[in-house]
Amino acid sequence: MYPLLRLTAKDQSFSQRKTEFGVRYQLQVLMRCGYTDRNLHVSVNIFHIHKNLTILTQDLVTPLNERSFIC
């Protein structure tokens, strides 16, 4: 089971550039862990940004340490 990053429009700020795999979005994800807010900078190749986006960590281009998700 992979941790999920649930992104909403107000959670994310992103810049985009074209790649051969579609569009790479540089996502800045604000994760709320208890009373602590942490920013995770991740990179992922996706074709569409929807209003609500859930990304499996296995789909991330930039590998993340699994401990990053532990609050």
N, CA, C and O atoms as CSV, one atom per row, in Angstrom:
chain,resi,resn,atom,element,x,y,z
A,1,MET,N,N,0.845,-1.195,0.000
A,1,MET,CA,C,0.000,0.000,0.000
A,1,MET,C,C,0.883,1.248,0.000
A,1,MET,O,O,1.794,1.377,0.817
A,2,TYR,N,N,0.605,2.141,-0.906
A,2,TYR,CA,C,1.395,3.360,-1.023
A,2,TYR,C,C,0.666,4.510,-0.344
A,2,TYR,O,O,-0.560,4.591,-0.417
A,3,PRO,N,N,1.400,5.396,0.312
A,3,PRO,CA,C,0.766,6.606,0.849
A,3,PRO,C,C,0.215,7.456,-0.293
A,3,PRO,O,O,0.744,7.437,-1.404
A,4,LEU,N,N,-0.838,8.189,-0.012
A,4,LEU,CA,C,-1.449,9.047,-1.016
A,4,LEU,C,C,-1.158,10.505,-0.703
A,4,LEU,O,O,-1.155,10.923,0.455
A,5,LEU,N,N,-0.917,11.264,-1.751
A,5,LEU,CA,C,-0.881,12.712,-1.636
A,5,LEU,C,C,-2.193,13.222,-2.207
A,5,LEU,O,O,-2.444,13.094,-3.406
A,6,ARG,N,N,-3.024,13.795,-1.362
A,6,ARG,CA,C,-4.261,14.358,-1.895
A,6,ARG,C,C,-4.075,15.862,-2.059
A,6,ARG,O,O,-3.829,16.590,-1.098
A,7,LEU,N,N,-4.199,16.297,-3.302
A,7,LEU,CA,C,-3.959,17.693,-3.627
A,7,LEU,C,C,-5.273,18.347,-4.006
A,7,LEU,O,O,-6.059,17.784,-4.768
A,8,THR,N,N,-5.506,19.521,-3.481
A,8,THR,CA,C,-6.636,20.325,-3.929
A,8,THR,C,C,-6.104,21.648,-4.449
A,8,THR,O,O,-4.926,21.964,-4.284
A,9,ALA,N,N,-6.974,22.413,-5.072
A,9,ALA,CA,C,-6.531,23.643,-5.729
A,9,ALA,C,C,-5.836,24.578,-4.754
A,9,ALA,O,O,-4.850,25.219,-5.118
A,10,LYS,N,N,-6.319,24.670,-3.545
A,10,LYS,CA,C,-5.700,25.596,-2.601
A,10,LYS,C,C,-4.471,24.991,-1.934
A,10,LYS,O,O,-3.709,25.710,-1.288
A,11,ASP,N,N,-4.261,23.676,-2.078
A,11,ASP,CA,C,-3.097,23.028,-1.483
A,11,ASP,C,C,-1.861,23.148,-2.359
A,11,ASP,O,O,-0.741,23.026,-1.863
A,12,GLN,N,N,-2.043,23.382,-3.639
A,12,GLN,CA,C,-0.920,23.248,-4.550
A,12,GLN,C,C,-0.600,24.551,-5.266
A,12,GLN,O,O,-1.481,25.346,-5.595
A,13,SER,N,N,0.672,24.734,-5.488
A,13,SER,CA,C,1.134,25.753,-6.419
A,13,SER,C,C,2.060,25.022,-7.375
A,13,SER,O,O,2.888,24.220,-6.943
A,14,PHE,N,N,1.934,25.287,-8.656
A,14,PHE,CA,C,2.732,24.499,-9.582
A,14,PHE,C,C,3.150,25.336,-10.778
A,14,PHE,O,O,2.471,26.280,-11.182
A,15,SER,N,N,4.284,24.956,-11.322
A,15,SER,CA,C,4.715,25.460,-12.613
A,15,SER,C,C,4.790,24.257,-13.541
A,15,SER,O,O,4.965,23.125,-13.089
A,16,GLN,N,N,4.661,24.500,-14.813
A,16,GLN,CA,C,4.617,23.379,-15.736
A,16,GLN,C,C,5.577,23.606,-16.891
A,16,GLN,O,O,5.870,24.739,-17.270
A,17,ARG,N,N,6.057,22.496,-17.439
A,17,ARG,CA,C,6.832,22.556,-18.666
A,17,ARG,C,C,6.569,21.276,-19.437
A,17,ARG,O,O,6.297,20.225,-18.857
A,18,LYS,N,N,6.657,21.384,-20.753
A,18,LYS,CA,C,6.377,20.235,-21.599
A,18,LYS,C,C,7.515,19.217,-21.528
A,18,LYS,O,O,8.692,19.577,-21.523
A,19,THR,N,N,7.137,17.940,-21.474
A,19,THR,CA,C,8.111,16.865,-21.607
A,19,THR,C,C,7.565,15.876,-22.620
A,19,THR,O,O,6.436,16.013,-23.092
A,20,GLU,N,N,8.363,14.889,-22.947
A,20,GLU,CA,C,7.897,13.880,-23.890
A,20,GLU,C,C,6.817,13.002,-23.278
A,20,GLU,O,O,6.160,12.240,-23.988
A,21,PHE,N,N,6.629,13.100,-21.983
A,21,PHE,CA,C,5.610,12.303,-21.312
A,21,PHE,C,C,4.361,13.119,-21.026
A,21,PHE,O,O,3.487,12.679,-20.279
A,22,GLY,N,N,4.274,14.304,-21.616
A,22,GLY,CA,C,3.136,15.161,-21.327
A,22,GLY,C,C,3.629,16.423,-20.650
A,22,GLY,O,O,4.541,17.082,-21.149
A,23,VAL,N,N,3.047,16.757,-19.543
A,23,VAL,CA,C,3.418,17.961,-18.807
A,23,VAL,C,C,3.941,17.557,-17.450
A,23,VAL,O,O,3.323,16.766,-16.737
A,24,ARG,N,N,5.080,18.105,-17.103
A,24,ARG,CA,C,5.619,17.848,-15.770
A,24,ARG,C,C,5.253,19.023,-14.877
A,24,ARG,O,O,5.567,20.177,-15.171
A,25,TYR,N,N,4.593,18.706,-13.800
A,25,TYR,CA,C,4.194,19.746,-12.860
A,25,TYR,C,C,5.091,19.696,-11.637
A,25,TYR,O,O,5.266,18.645,-11.020
A,26,GLN,N,N,5.648,20.824,-11.300
A,26,GLN,CA,C,6.392,20.930,-10.054
A,26,GLN,C,C,5.386,21.321,-8.976
A,26,GLN,O,O,4.899,22.451,-8.943
A,27,LEU,N,N,5.091,20.388,-8.116
A,27,LEU,CA,C,4.057,20.601,-7.120
A,27,LEU,C,C,4.680,20.952,-5.782
A,27,LEU,O,O,5.649,20.328,-5.351
A,28,GLN,N,N,4.124,21.935,-5.145
A,28,GLN,CA,C,4.497,22.220,-3.772
A,28,GLN,C,C,3.299,21.823,-2.926
A,28,GLN,O,O,2.245,22.457,-2.973
A,29,VAL,N,N,3.481,20.772,-2.159
A,29,VAL,CA,C,2.382,20.154,-1.441
A,29,VAL,C,C,2.468,20.544,0.022
A,29,VAL,O,O,3.504,20.376,0.665
A,30,LEU,N,N,1.384,21.057,0.529
A,30,LEU,CA,C,1.310,21.387,1.943
A,30,LEU,C,C,0.616,20.244,2.662
A,30,LEU,O,O,-0.571,19.994,2.454
A,31,MET,N,N,1.364,19.558,3.505
A,31,MET,CA,C,0.812,18.435,4.253
A,31,MET,C,C,0.557,18.874,5.680
A,31,MET,O,O,1.427,19.454,6.328
A,32,ARG,N,N,-0.623,18.598,6.155
A,32,ARG,CA,C,-0.970,18.939,7.519
A,32,ARG,C,C,-0.800,17.698,8.383
A,32,ARG,O,O,-1.515,16.708,8.228
A,33,CYS,N,N,0.155,17.775,9.288
A,33,CYS,CA,C,0.435,16.658,10.179
A,33,CYS,C,C,0.179,17.132,11.599
A,33,CYS,O,O,1.018,17.805,12.198
A,34,GLY,N,N,-0.971,16.783,12.130
A,34,GLY,CA,C,-1.325,17.270,13.452
A,34,GLY,C,C,-1.403,18.783,13.429
A,34,GLY,O,O,-2.220,19.357,12.709
A,35,TYR,N,N,-0.553,19.432,14.216
A,35,TYR,CA,C,-0.529,20.883,14.254
A,35,TYR,C,C,0.606,21.449,13.416
A,35,TYR,O,O,0.842,22.657,13.418
A,36,THR,N,N,1.300,20.589,12.708
A,36,THR,CA,C,2.481,21.020,11.966
A,36,THR,C,C,2.192,21.013,10.474
A,36,THR,O,O,1.678,20.026,9.946
A,37,ASP,N,N,2.514,22.091,9.796
A,37,ASP,CA,C,2.410,22.164,8.344
A,37,ASP,C,C,3.798,21.967,7.751
A,37,ASP,O,O,4.766,22.602,8.169
A,38,ARG,N,N,3.874,21.080,6.775
A,38,ARG,CA,C,5.159,20.828,6.126
A,38,ARG,C,C,4.985,20.919,4.623
A,38,ARG,O,O,3.954,20.514,4.085
A,39,ASN,N,N,5.975,21.443,3.956
A,39,ASN,CA,C,5.964,21.519,2.503
A,39,ASN,C,C,6.790,20.379,1.926
A,39,ASN,O,O,7.911,20.125,2.368
A,40,LEU,N,N,6.233,19.699,0.942
A,40,LEU,CA,C,6.970,18.693,0.191
A,40,LEU,C,C,7.051,19.167,-1.253
A,40,LEU,O,O,6.035,19.508,-1.860
A,41,HIS,N,N,8.251,19.188,-1.795
A,41,HIS,CA,C,8.437,19.555,-3.189
A,41,HIS,C,C,8.588,18.265,-3.990
A,41,HIS,O,O,9.553,17.522,-3.808
A,42,VAL,N,N,7.646,18.010,-4.861
A,42,VAL,CA,C,7.661,16.777,-5.632
A,42,VAL,C,C,7.502,17.120,-7.104
A,42,VAL,O,O,7.034,18.202,-7.460
A,43,SER,N,N,7.893,16.195,-7.935
A,43,SER,CA,C,7.757,16.345,-9.374
A,43,SER,C,C,7.034,15.124,-9.911
A,43,SER,O,O,7.352,13.995,-9.537
A,44,VAL,N,N,6.067,15.344,-10.784
A,44,VAL,CA,C,5.287,14.224,-11.294
A,44,VAL,C,C,4.887,14.522,-12.733
A,44,VAL,O,O,4.620,15.670,-13.088
A,45,ASN,N,N,4.847,13.494,-13.549
A,45,ASN,CA,C,4.377,13.622,-14.920
A,45,ASN,C,C,2.902,13.258,-14.970
A,45,ASN,O,O,2.523,12.124,-14.678
A,46,ILE,N,N,2.074,14.226,-15.341
A,46,ILE,CA,C,0.649,13.952,-15.497
A,46,ILE,C,C,0.166,14.685,-16.738
A,46,ILE,O,O,0.827,15.596,-17.236
A,47,PHE,N,N,-0.983,14.278,-17.224
A,47,PHE,CA,C,-1.507,14.876,-18.439
A,47,PHE,C,C,-2.592,15.901,-18.157
A,47,PHE,O,O,-2.816,16.807,-18.959
A,48,HIS,N,N,-3.255,15.768,-17.040
A,48,HIS,CA,C,-4.342,16.691,-16.737
A,48,HIS,C,C,-4.303,17.055,-15.266
A,48,HIS,O,O,-4.057,16.204,-14.411
A,49,ILE,N,N,-4.543,18.312,-14.979
A,49,ILE,CA,C,-4.756,18.748,-13.601
A,49,ILE,C,C,-6.263,18.831,-13.394
A,49,ILE,O,O,-6.961,19.578,-14.079
A,50,HIS,N,N,-6.738,18.063,-12.450
A,50,HIS,CA,C,-8.151,18.121,-12.115
A,50,HIS,C,C,-8.315,18.952,-10.852
A,50,HIS,O,O,-7.338,19.316,-10.197
A,51,LYS,N,N,-9.554,19.241,-10.527
A,51,LYS,CA,C,-9.795,20.048,-9.327
A,51,LYS,C,C,-9.244,19.340,-8.101
A,51,LYS,O,O,-8.616,19.966,-7.247
A,52,ASN,N,N,-9.475,18.045,-8.013
A,52,ASN,CA,C,-8.898,17.244,-6.937
A,52,ASN,C,C,-8.020,16.179,-7.562
A,52,ASN,O,O,-8.440,15.466,-8.474
A,53,LEU,N,N,-6.809,16.078,-7.067
A,53,LEU,CA,C,-5.831,15.168,-7.662
A,53,LEU,C,C,-5.211,14.321,-6.571
A,53,LEU,O,O,-4.724,14.837,-5.565
A,54,THR,N,N,-5.234,13.024,-6.778
A,54,THR,CA,C,-4.582,12.107,-5.860
A,54,THR,C,C,-3.435,11.428,-6.601
A,54,THR,O,O,-3.628,10.870,-7.681
A,55,ILE,N,N,-2.255,11.478,-6.023
A,55,ILE,CA,C,-1.078,10.903,-6.664
A,55,ILE,C,C,-0.519,9.811,-5.775
A,55,ILE,O,O,-0.241,10.037,-4.598
A,56,LEU,N,N,-0.355,8.625,-6.345
A,56,LEU,CA,C,0.342,7.572,-5.628
A,56,LEU,C,C,1.829,7.874,-5.628
A,56,LEU,O,O,2.371,8.385,-6.608
A,57,THR,N,N,2.478,7.554,-4.525
A,57,THR,CA,C,3.910,7.832,-4.460
A,57,THR,C,C,4.691,7.036,-5.492
A,57,THR,O,O,5.789,7.440,-5.874
A,58,GLN,N,N,4.154,5.921,-5.950
A,58,GLN,CA,C,4.864,5.153,-6.962
A,58,GLN,C,C,4.846,5.872,-8.308
A,58,GLN,O,O,5.639,5.543,-9.190
A,59,ASP,N,N,3.949,6.854,-8.481
A,59,ASP,CA,C,3.869,7.600,-9.723
A,59,ASP,C,C,4.740,8.844,-9.719
A,59,ASP,O,O,4.851,9.526,-10.738
A,60,LEU,N,N,5.356,9.145,-8.595
A,60,LEU,CA,C,6.147,10.359,-8.508
A,60,LEU,C,C,7.467,10.198,-9.245
A,60,LEU,O,O,8.125,9.162,-9.152
A,61,VAL,N,N,7.839,11.226,-9.970
A,61,VAL,CA,C,9.127,11.215,-10.644
A,61,VAL,C,C,10.243,11.379,-9.628
A,61,VAL,O,O,11.261,10.689,-9.692
A,62,THR,N,N,10.046,12.293,-8.696
A,62,THR,CA,C,11.025,12.510,-7.642
A,62,THR,C,C,10.743,11.545,-6.502
A,62,THR,O,O,9.705,11.659,-5.850
A,63,PRO,N,N,11.636,10.602,-6.245
A,63,PRO,CA,C,11.373,9.640,-5.174
A,63,PRO,C,C,11.370,10.332,-3.820
A,63,PRO,O,O,12.187,11.214,-3.556
A,64,LEU,N,N,10.453,9.926,-2.977
A,64,LEU,CA,C,10.333,10.498,-1.644
A,64,LEU,C,C,10.624,9.429,-0.612
A,64,LEU,O,O,10.244,8.269,-0.771
A,65,ASN,N,N,11.293,9.829,0.432
A,65,ASN,CA,C,11.506,8.916,1.544
A,65,ASN,C,C,10.169,8.645,2.204
A,65,ASN,O,O,9.404,9.573,2.471
A,66,GLU,N,N,9.885,7.388,2.467
A,66,GLU,CA,C,8.583,7.032,3.020
A,66,GLU,C,C,8.352,7.704,4.369
A,66,GLU,O,O,7.211,7.935,4.770
A,67,ARG,N,N,9.444,8.016,5.065
A,67,ARG,CA,C,9.307,8.687,6.354
A,67,ARG,C,C,8.782,10.107,6.204
A,67,ARG,O,O,8.334,10.711,7.178
A,68,SER,N,N,8.834,10.638,5.001
A,68,SER,CA,C,8.299,11.975,4.787
A,68,SER,C,C,6.800,12.034,5.022
A,68,SER,O,O,6.242,13.102,5.274
A,69,PHE,N,N,6.155,10.883,4.937
A,69,PHE,CA,C,4.705,10.850,5.073
A,69,PHE,C,C,4.264,10.546,6.493
A,69,PHE,O,O,3.075,10.610,6.807
A,70,ILE,N,N,5.222,10.214,7.355
A,70,ILE,CA,C,4.874,9.876,8.726
A,70,ILE,C,C,4.749,11.158,9.526
A,70,ILE,O,O,5.694,11.943,9.600
A,71,CYS,N,N,3.592,11.374,10.123
A,71,CYS,CA,C,3.355,12.592,10.893
A,71,CYS,C,C,3.823,12.379,12.324
A,71,CYS,O,O,3.716,13.285,13.150
